[in-house]
Amino acid sequence: MVINMTQEKLNELVGYNIKKYRLLYNKTHKDKITQEKLAEAIGSSVSLISNLESNKIKQGISITNLYKIAIVLETPINNFFE
């Protein structure tokens, strides 16, 4: 199996899907999750979430933070890679 995805493309995909699933969460839940609330929930900075969602991040995201985001957004972690 050959995986042909650059780090840049992977960061873009994950960031896009974080935003996608945050917005989907907001459509189906009464309590809305803003970038600020998501950052607070995972113990991170708002700038991390903002930069991920707008594809302005170069170093990517730790698996720990991605796992926490998946828990908060109630979505399987593998959804961020689709």
C-alpha positions as CSV (number, residue, x, y, z in Angstrom):
1,M,0.0,0.0,0.0
2,V,1.4,3.4,-1.0
3,I,0.1,6.5,0.7
4,N,0.6,9.5,-1.5
5,M,-0.4,12.5,0.5
6,T,1.9,15.4,1.5
7,Q,1.8,16.8,5.0
8,E,0.4,20.0,3.6
9,K,-2.5,18.2,2.0
10,L,-3.2,16.1,5.1
11,N,-3.2,19.3,7.2
12,E,-5.7,20.9,4.8
13,L,-7.9,17.8,4.8
14,V,-8.0,17.5,8.6
15,G,-8.6,21.3,9.1
16,Y,-11.4,21.3,6.5
17,N,-13.1,18.3,8.3
18,I,-12.7,19.9,11.8
19,K,-14.7,22.9,10.5
20,K,-17.2,20.7,8.7
21,Y,-17.9,18.5,11.7
22,R,-18.0,21.5,14.1
23,L,-20.7,23.1,11.8
24,L,-22.6,19.9,11.5
25,Y,-22.5,19.5,15.3
26,N,-24.0,23.0,15.5
27,K,-26.8,22.1,13.2
28,T,-27.9,19.1,15.3
29,H,-27.3,20.4,18.9
30,K,-28.8,23.1,20.9
31,D,-25.5,24.1,22.5
32,K,-23.4,25.6,19.7
33,I,-19.6,25.1,19.6
34,T,-17.6,28.1,18.5
35,Q,-13.9,28.0,17.8
36,E,-13.4,29.5,21.2
37,K,-15.5,26.9,23.0
38,L,-13.8,24.1,21.1
39,A,-10.4,25.4,22.0
40,E,-11.4,25.7,25.6
41,A,-12.9,22.2,25.7
42,I,-9.6,20.6,24.4
43,G,-7.3,22.9,26.4
44,S,-5.8,24.6,23.4
45,S,-5.7,28.1,21.9
46,V,-8.3,29.7,19.7
47,S,-5.6,30.4,17.2
48,L,-4.9,26.7,16.8
49,I,-8.5,26.0,15.9
50,S,-8.8,29.0,13.6
51,N,-5.5,28.2,11.8
52,L,-6.5,24.6,11.3
53,E,-9.9,25.5,9.9
54,S,-8.5,28.2,7.6
55,N,-5.5,26.1,6.4
56,K,-3.0,28.5,7.9
57,I,-1.1,25.9,9.9
58,K,2.1,24.2,8.9
59,Q,2.9,21.9,11.7
60,G,-0.4,20.0,11.8
61,I,-2.2,18.9,15.0
62,S,-1.3,16.4,17.6
63,I,-3.1,13.1,17.7
64,T,-4.1,13.9,21.3
65,N,-5.8,17.2,20.3
66,L,-7.5,15.6,17.3
67,Y,-8.8,12.8,19.6
68,K,-10.2,15.5,22.0
69,I,-11.8,17.3,19.1
70,A,-13.4,14.1,18.0
71,I,-14.8,13.5,21.5
72,V,-16.2,17.1,21.8
73,L,-17.8,17.0,18.3
74,E,-19.1,13.4,18.9
75,T,-17.6,12.1,15.7
76,P,-15.2,9.2,15.0
77,I,-11.6,10.4,14.6
78,N,-11.4,8.7,11.2
79,N,-13.9,11.2,9.8
80,F,-11.2,13.8,9.9
81,F,-9.3,11.9,7.3
82,E,-12.0,11.3,4.7
